[in-house]
Amino acid sequence: MVAGKQNHCLDWDPAKRLSHVETNCEDEETDKFIEEQLSIQEDIDEIWLSINSQLIKPNSDTMSQHSNGENVKLPKLSLPSFNGNIQDWLSFSDHFKASVHNNENLTRSMKLQYLKGLLTGDASREIQSITISDANYLMAWTLLEDRFSNKRDQVFAHLKRFISIPALQSDSASSVLNLIDTTYKCVRSLQTLGYRGGTICGDLDRSNSQLILQNSVFGFLASGRLNVTGNQSSRVIQCKLTANLEDLHKDMTKFWKLEKIEKPIKSVEEEKCEKHFLKTYSRNSEGRYVVQLPLKKDLECLGESKTSALGSLNSQRRRLSKNPELLSLYRDFMQEYEALGHMELVTDNNEPSTSYYLPHHGVFKPDKTSTKLRVVFNASVLSSNGLSLNGIQMNGDLTQEDRFSIMLQFRKHKFVFSADIRKMYRMILVDPQQRDLQRIVWKNGENDTVKTYKLNTVTYGTTSAPYLATRVLHQLVKDEGQCFPLAATVLDSEFYMDDVLTGGDSLEEVRELQIQLIHLVARAGIELHKWRTNASNLRSNISEEKEYSFSYSSETKTLGILWDHLTDCFSFKVLPSPQNTKRAVLSNIARIFDPLGLLGPVVTVAKIFLQRLWKLEIERDWNVSLPEREAEEWG
């Protein structure tokens, strides 16, 4: 009878019994049943061992062995859960494989039950639609492995966690231990994935050298003052290094290839602005674009603004009366504005239900070759109820490349030219229904009456003006670009606001590009002028086009940097200060504009010099002259 019980106990396998049962229970009920089942199995095993120990009399050696090992009852092992955090997948996978996945005593349906019971969050949702059956277990496990076993994603997650470790806010032991634990955990996880770190010392021994070493992708760049001896006014020192390193050459080739940086996702306002443009833009019989201002509020929300505009006009006239030259330039600008049809006189004395008056003032730039004084309009002045025209406008996403990318592309070409759009904003018309939002007041002479005008075109000083102008150029490419393929590419990617910098590797290509550009923009009533080129053949070609002006001035500002088209070089001007003061030093440093980083070593030296001035604790008066040693060094 005992033998029968023994055989009965050994053959009682709940896994085999359950293999013929298709469960329709909820997950929680099944888990509870399995736990009770395993508990009963443990009780049966304990009873069997107790009976067997009474019937079979073990010898001393056997008793010793049981007392040392087999009779020791270990605590239950609990498996960790997994919520979809990819950093925890490797640990969870190892535990689950050891306890469940590789356990031959469990059927696949039971393994799937265990798996579902241990998953939470994103991981649970990954397989929640899979029903429990023997056939579905491997499919569920494969889905999880494909989703969370990506080694690259795991490494990225650990690196992201490592570099996101917050800085210590206090010197407490718990904060330090937390920093150490998190760091070591990230490092150990990366080592487990096969990535091992190294210790690198970044210190460089400069001894007493005055050289400044700036770290870069090329290594350290050395800059500093040269000890020039003799009576030479200048000395050129060159250092050349030639090395036959094939791998380095490949790496540098990859570096110089410009990578396209994906544009950020548009904001909700930018999306609305884009939809508004596509819905409302049109073209007149001359091909010129007509746009509407993208407003985010109703026009009726604007208050009264004419009183403020009249006050601004009176103040402006008083200032101009003290400078007859500026007054004459201001008057000429406004007369030209009206003569070109960019603004029109309002003859109806009745105020419309909704209007907005823009104050204006002049910006004088004596170094300009064409327009030395430009009138700009202020659409940010608040109306009587606290709102302005700019305040109710949306601002769209500029559709042009950044300045850095355009200038790098510009330097790639053998033959280059630059030009800009004549009066870019004023080449785009505003819908007549919205022109009352762009009213101004002006009187030409001292004894004239104040008159009201409406601005007919996109106006400098309004929030949406840059977007509307660049978006029109982008739309022109879509509407007419198929007829001018070379020019379409340039207009789409090598314009920065109204400036174009482009070129090619042959004169024929550049000449064709030039002609296509002229005709493409002309389709929208736009004109290019102020041509510059480094090729004499192109210069003569442009000058033959009588309707396009050409300047033979050697230097011109191109996207903020001086470009000499005869020598094809960028240059930077430094204006000497009459006195070497802290204010003058800071002013000179702040004026440096270097989008390409060509002056990196010079800027570094200048910044370090400025830091030294702060350490000297010079008097608070910024106009006090520098100490003799610093003044000599700066000079």
Buried (B, 14 or more C-beta within 10 A) or exposed (E): EEEEEBEEBEEBEBBEEBBEEEBEEEEEEBBEBBEEBEEEBEEEEEEBBEBBEEEEEEEEEEEEEBEEEEEEEEEEEEBEBBEBBBBBBBEBBEBBEEBBBEBEEBBBBBBBBBBBBBBEEBBBEBBEEBEBBBEBBEEBBEEBEEBBBBEEBBBEBBBEBBEEEEEEEEEEEEBEEBBEEBEEBBBEBBEEBEEEEEEEEEEEEEEEEEEBBBEEEEEEEEBEEEEEEEEEEEEEEEEEEEEEEEEEEEEEEEEEEEEEEEEEEEEEBBBBBBEBBEEBBEBEEEBBBBBBBBBEEEBEBBEEBBEBBBEBBEEBBEEBEEEEEBBEBBBEBBEEBBEEEBBEEBEEEEEEEEBBBBBBBBEEEEEEEEBBBBBEBBBBBBBEEEBBBBBBBBBBBBBBBEBEBBBBBBEEBBBBBBBBBBBBBBBBBBBEEBBBBBBBBBBEEEEEEEEBBBBBBBBBBBBBBBBBBBBBBBBBBEBBBEEBEBBBBBBBBBBBBBBBBBBBEEBEBBBBBBBBBBEBBBBBBBBBBBBBBBBEEBBEBBEEBEEBBBEEEEBBEBBEBBBBBBEBEBEEEEEEBEEBBBBBBBEBBEEEEBBBEEBBBBBBBBEEBBEEBEEEEBEEEEEEEBEEEBBEBBE
